[in-house]
């Protein structure tokens, strides 16, 4: 929540708590395991090369805070202005972020900032930021938003049968994360 509440000033960063992989990844993955397994009529959509699945049912969204499991999807990711501020927690795989200052930079293919995030990474992107997010083929993230869902106006809702298939796929990926944590050396990797 601190990431969603921080301002856009680079000095306005939440105090990082010292933690190891098992401090937050395992409990988060275990909670997602249950939420995704129990998904029956949730919300899922595709957009910008990703598939998003609401973690839980729509009625589990409290005070406008929603968590989505994001998986690689169909289509091509393109740079765009974010519709909402979001915190991104990388569970597995990698995620490339390119941030642009203005549309001309996008047209020129000249990002201002480029970074690759790996497993256990956490970061925030602010509403209105011009950016491109691309997941590795084995990437899975949790995207937390307040208010509007990711890609508002730029998403394609999935029919119920595809929501259920997306939930099965997310569940399988979460099981892989939990399995990899079981195999990790004591104290995190």
Rosetta blueprint (number, residue, H / E / L):
1 X L
2 X H
3 X H
4 X H
5 X H
6 X L
7 X L
8 X L
9 X L
10 X L
11 X L
12 X L
13 X L
14 X L
15 X L
16 X L
17 X L
18 X L
19 X L
20 X L
21 X H
22 X H
23 X H
24 X H
25 X H
26 X H
27 X H
28 X H
29 X H
30 X H
31 X H
32 X H
33 X H
34 X H
35 X H
36 X H
37 X H
38 X L
39 X L
40 X L
41 X L
42 X L
43 X L
44 X E
45 X E
46 X E
47 X E
48 X L
49 X L
50 X E
51 X E
52 X E
53 X E
54 X E
55 X L
56 X L
57 X L
58 X H
59 X H
60 X H
61 X L
62 X E
63 X L
64 X L
65 X E
66 X E
67 X E
68 X E
69 X E
70 X E
71 X E
72 X E
73 X L
74 X L
75 X L
76 X L
77 X L
78 X L
79 X L
80 X E
81 X E
82 X L
83 X L
84 X L
85 X L
86 X E
87 X E
88 X E
89 X E
90 X E
91 X E
92 X E
93 X L
94 X L
95 X E
96 X E
97 X E
98 X E
99 X E
100 X E
101 X L
102 X L
103 X H
104 X H
105 X H
106 X H
107 X H
108 X H
109 X L
110 X L
111 X L
112 X L
113 X E
114 X E
115 X E
116 X E
117 X E
118 X L
119 X L
120 X L
121 X L
122 X E
123 X E
124 X E
125 X E
126 X L
127 X L
128 X L
129 X L
130 X E
131 X E
132 X E
133 X E
134 X E
135 X E
136 X L
137 X L
138 X L
139 X L
140 X E
141 X E
142 X E
143 X E
144 X E
145 X E
146 X E
147 X L
148 X L
149 X L
150 X L
151 X L
152 X L
153 X L
154 X L
155 X L
156 X E
157 X E
158 X L
159 X L
160 X H
161 X H
162 X H
163 X H
164 X H
165 X H
166 X H
167 X H
168 X H
169 X H
170 X H
171 X H
172 X H
173 X H
174 X H
175 X H
176 X H
177 X H
178 X H
179 X H
180 X H
181 X H
182 X H
183 X H
184 X L
185 X L
186 X L
187 X L
188 X L
189 X L
